[in-house]
Amino acid sequence: MLTDENEIVVGESAEEEETVLEPWRSAFYSLVFPGLGQMHNGEQGRGSYYFVITFILIISSYLVVTMLILVVFWIYNVYQAYTYARRYEAAKKA
């Protein structure tokens, strides 16, 4: 569970299932389509937001500038999904 941008709380209750997030898998899902990696990580709000932003950028990508923004956004999305999953797994081990 993400409490803020820098702190991850793992397993608040004994009944909560142990979730394994593999960073490479989250990155792959985001590479397929931005937002999928975030949803895999349990960040449904952020994933939905990235879906909408990507959809808008794809629709308006007939402009070269918008296409460049889409590519940069897509790369950032993969990076964010990977680093979140890596931090989540590190917090579980700590």
N, C-alpha and C positions, 0 to 999 in steps of 0.2 A: 504494500500500500504506500502510495506517495503522499507524504504530508506537506511537503513544499518542494521547491526545485532541487534542494541539496540534501534532503533527508528522506531516507526510505525506512519504513517500519515494516518488519517482516513478522508474520504470525502473531497477531494481537491476541488470539484466543487459542486454547488447546484444541478446539474443535475445527479450527480453520485448516483446510488442506494445504499441504506443502506443495508449492508451485515451483517448477523448475523453468527458468527462462534462459534459453540458450541465445546469447547475443547474436550469433551468426544467423539463427532462424528469424529473429526479429528484424535483422537487417535485410534478409532475403525477402520477407513479406513486404517490407517497405519499398524494396526495389521493384517488386511486382506492381504495387500501387501504393502511393503515399497514404499513410493512415493505417494500413493493415498491420504493420509492425507495432504501432502504438496500441491498437486494439488487442493484439496478441499479448502485449505487456499488461493489459488490464486498464489502459488509459482510454476508455471509450470516448470521453469528451474531446480529448486532444486528437484522437484518431478521426472522429467525425469532422472536427474543424479542418484537419488536413485534407480529408476527402473533398470538402466543399471548396477549399482554396485551390486544390488541384483541378477540380472540375471547372472552376471559373477560368483558371489559367489555360487549360486545354481549349476551352471554347474560344478564348480570345488570343490563341497562339498564332493567328495569322500575321500578327505583328512580330518582327524580329526581336524587339525588346522584350515582349511578353514571353516569347519562346526561351530567351536567355534566363529570364526570371524563373520560369518553370523548371529548367534544368538545374539551376542553383537550389531552388526549393526542394527538388526531388533528392538531390545529393544531401542536403541538410537533413531531410527527413530520415534517410537511411542511417546517417550518423547518429541522430537523436535516438532512434529506436535501439540501435546497437549499444550506445553508452548507457541508456536507461537499464537495459537488461543486464549489462555487465555490473552496474552499480547495485542492482537488486540482488544479484547472486553474491556479490562481495559482502553486502549487508547481512545476508543469511549466514555466511560463514563466520562473521564477526561475533 
